[in-house]
Amino acid sequence: MFTKFGGYLGAPGSVAYLFKPVGRMIFAHGTDMARLTRLGFGAGAEDILLNSAGSIEVLTDPVELNPVRAQLSSVGFEPECTDFIEHASVSVPLAGAAAVTLRALIQALRALDDVQDVYSNAEISDSFVAQF
């Protein structure tokens, strides 16, 4: 799949330094961001992000995911989803043909039965994505 889209498969772990494992909770659009931010950081969250769709991601150290979730649940914040992901340490902005090709590659990889997760450090603007 990589060669089909002009890429190459690196050696196992060759880009691992670009990502770090994190615990993630996703809260629904409409969640009180200010209160969740205050309580989330107080509970030990490492970062809190507002997604373009309006949902909120709370990122934690993987070991702290369950304690942070328990504290937030105890005050009424129930996540829609809780999981572990690889979070990019550094992002690379992409636009134009490179962004189109990467999006096609990611979609093709996700369509493969053997692929469980796809992570990227590419940053493609929402306005660019909306064009396609």
C-alpha positions as CSV (number, residue, x, y, z in Angstrom):
1,M,0.0,0.0,0.0
2,F,2.9,2.4,0.8
3,T,4.6,2.0,-2.6
4,K,1.2,2.4,-4.3
5,F,1.0,6.0,-2.8
6,G,4.7,6.8,-3.3
7,G,5.9,5.9,0.2
8,Y,8.2,3.4,1.8
9,L,7.7,1.2,4.8
10,G,10.4,2.0,7.5
11,A,12.0,-0.5,9.8
12,P,10.0,-1.4,12.9
13,G,10.2,1.5,15.4
14,S,12.0,3.8,13.0
15,V,9.5,6.7,13.7
16,A,8.6,5.8,17.3
17,Y,10.5,8.8,18.6
18,L,7.9,11.0,16.9
19,F,5.1,9.7,19.0
20,K,4.3,9.1,22.7
21,P,1.7,6.8,24.2
22,V,-1.1,8.7,25.9
23,G,-4.5,7.9,27.5
24,R,-7.4,9.7,25.8
25,M,-10.9,10.5,26.8
26,I,-13.4,12.0,24.4
27,F,-16.2,14.2,25.7
28,A,-19.3,15.1,23.6
29,H,-19.8,18.4,21.8
30,G,-21.5,20.8,24.2
31,T,-19.5,19.7,27.2
32,D,-18.6,22.6,29.5
33,M,-15.0,23.2,28.3
34,A,-14.0,25.7,31.0
35,R,-15.2,23.5,33.8
36,L,-13.8,20.3,32.2
37,T,-10.4,22.1,31.7
38,R,-10.2,23.3,35.3
39,L,-11.2,19.9,36.8
40,G,-9.2,17.9,34.2
41,F,-5.9,19.6,34.9
42,G,-6.7,19.4,38.6
43,A,-7.2,15.7,38.2
44,G,-3.9,15.2,36.4
45,A,-4.6,15.6,32.7
46,E,-1.6,16.5,30.6
47,D,-3.5,18.3,27.8
48,I,-7.1,19.2,26.8
49,L,-7.9,19.8,23.1
50,L,-11.0,21.1,21.4
51,N,-11.6,19.2,18.1
52,S,-12.9,20.8,15.0
53,A,-16.2,18.8,15.4
54,G,-16.6,20.4,18.9
55,S,-15.8,17.3,20.9
56,I,-13.1,17.6,23.7
57,E,-10.1,15.3,24.1
58,V,-8.5,15.0,27.5
59,L,-5.0,13.5,27.3
60,T,-3.2,11.8,30.2
61,D,-0.2,9.8,31.0
62,P,-1.3,6.2,30.2
63,V,-0.9,5.2,33.9
64,E,-3.1,8.1,35.0
65,L,-6.0,7.4,32.6
66,N,-8.2,5.5,35.0
67,P,-7.6,7.7,38.1
68,V,-8.3,10.9,36.0
69,R,-11.4,9.3,34.5
70,A,-12.6,8.3,37.9
71,Q,-12.2,11.8,39.2
72,L,-14.0,13.4,36.3
73,S,-16.8,10.8,36.4
74,S,-17.3,11.6,40.1
75,V,-18.2,15.2,39.2
76,G,-20.4,14.3,36.3
77,F,-18.1,14.2,33.3
78,E,-18.6,10.8,31.5
79,P,-16.4,10.4,28.4
80,E,-18.0,9.0,25.2
81,C,-14.8,7.1,24.6
82,T,-11.7,6.1,26.6
83,D,-8.6,4.6,24.9
84,F,-4.9,4.6,24.5
85,I,-3.3,6.3,21.4
86,E,0.0,7.4,20.0
87,H,0.1,11.2,20.1
88,A,2.5,13.0,17.7
89,S,5.2,14.9,19.6
90,V,5.8,17.2,16.6
91,S,3.4,17.9,13.7
92,V,4.3,18.6,10.1
93,P,2.0,20.9,8.1
94,L,0.9,19.5,4.8
95,A,-1.1,21.0,1.9
96,G,-1.5,20.5,-1.8
97,A,-0.8,17.2,-3.5
98,A,1.1,15.8,-0.5
99,A,-2.0,16.3,1.7
100,V,-4.3,14.7,-0.9
101,T,-1.9,11.7,-1.3
102,L,-1.6,11.3,2.5
103,R,-5.3,11.4,3.0
104,A,-5.8,8.7,0.3
105,L,-3.1,6.5,1.9
106,I,-4.6,6.8,5.3
107,Q,-8.0,5.9,4.0
108,A,-6.6,2.9,2.1
109,L,-4.7,1.7,5.2
110,R,-7.8,2.0,7.3
111,A,-9.8,-0.1,4.8
112,L,-7.4,-3.0,5.2
113,D,-8.7,-5.7,7.6
114,D,-5.3,-6.3,9.2
115,V,-4.8,-2.6,10.1
116,Q,-6.0,-1.7,13.6
117,D,-4.8,1.9,14.0
118,V,-3.2,4.6,11.8
119,Y,-1.3,7.5,13.4
120,S,0.2,10.4,11.6
121,N,2.1,13.5,12.5
122,A,0.7,15.4,9.5
123,E,-1.3,18.5,10.1
124,I,-3.8,19.2,7.4
125,S,-6.0,22.3,7.8
126,D,-9.7,21.9,8.2
127,S,-10.3,24.4,5.3
128,F,-8.1,22.3,3.0
129,V,-9.9,19.0,4.0
130,A,-13.3,20.7,3.3
131,Q,-12.3,21.2,-0.3
132,F,-12.3,17.4,-0.9
